[in-house]
Amino acid sequence: MDKTKKVIPCLDCNLSKGKTELVKGKKFREVEAVGSPVEQVRKYCKQGADEIVVLDINATVEGRNTGVAAVEKIAAACSVPLSVGGGIKSLAEAKEIIGAGAAKVGINSAAVKNPELILQLSQKLGRNAVVSAIDAQKVRNTWSVFINAGTKDSGLDAVEWAKKVEQLGAGSILLTSIDRDGMQTGFDIALTKTVSEAVKIPVIASGGAGSLEDMYRVLAEGKASAVLGASVFHYGKLTVAQVKQYLQKKGLEVLQ
């Protein structure tokens, strides 16, 4: 696996009913509008983002497809690989998102309900284009996979599910700690390390970025391949460039 660590801004969006709205919440709740995703994407690309993730967070709950027209607008402003997730339930929908300018598609709820979808996407689009999003929350003594925007416990063990999606052909895993999401109190190192050690594909750590040290620890101790941030970037607490400089000073390899 490539030892070079990536820094990836994430934009949670509301793309319903023609909207192109950047939003942010805490623990998948208390969601509020915080700006324009198109403007933010341009800014993050200039700062040196390695990739950008856009999640249409209401799509699954609202029972609709990802907002393709909005994805086209965002992709047009993006000069780095763009991953898009939220509401993708079929190969046809995934192809539509790729056609709109995304390099990768992220799937979560649909894959839990129909694991063979990962295999199908991997075979038709290529492994690198398939990101398995895993939203995990501590339930008793284990981490459980939650679906439908974090509202429903699937009953699946997050570590075992990570192994399964790798076998089915996912190219990477976007691992989000629901407990840490939006809290800026640090990543769930134990969760990230356990999943990272259980698979060979890259694991993107998500949920909890609050400081430069948080970013470093989840990569060094949590063994993630990439670190994802939202609130810290949206509210100007950190820039992508600052994170990369810090990681480099700490001895990690980063893309320039």
NORWO-V828800 format. One line per field, one symbol per residue. phi: phi as a letter, one per 40 degrees, with the letter a starting at -180 (. if undefined). burial: # if it has 16 or more other ideal C-beta (glycine too) atoms within 10 Angstrom, else .. A space follows every 50 residues. Layout:
phi: ???
burial: ???
This chain:
phi: .ccccbbbcbbcbbbcfgcbbcbabbfgbfcbcbibcccccdccccchdc abbbbcccdcccgbcccccccccccccbbbdbbbbhgcbacccccccccc hccabbbbdccccadcccdcccccbgdccbbccbcbbcbfbabbcbbffg cbccgccccccccccccchccabcbbcccbdgcfbhcccccccccdccbb ccbccbhhdbaccdccccccccgccabbbbdccccgcbbdcccccccccc gccbcc
burial: ....############...######..#..#..#.###.##.###.#### ###########...####.##.###.##.##########...##.###.# ############..#.######..#...#########.....#####.## ...#.####.##.###.###############.#.####.######..#. ############.######..#############...###.###.##... .#.#..
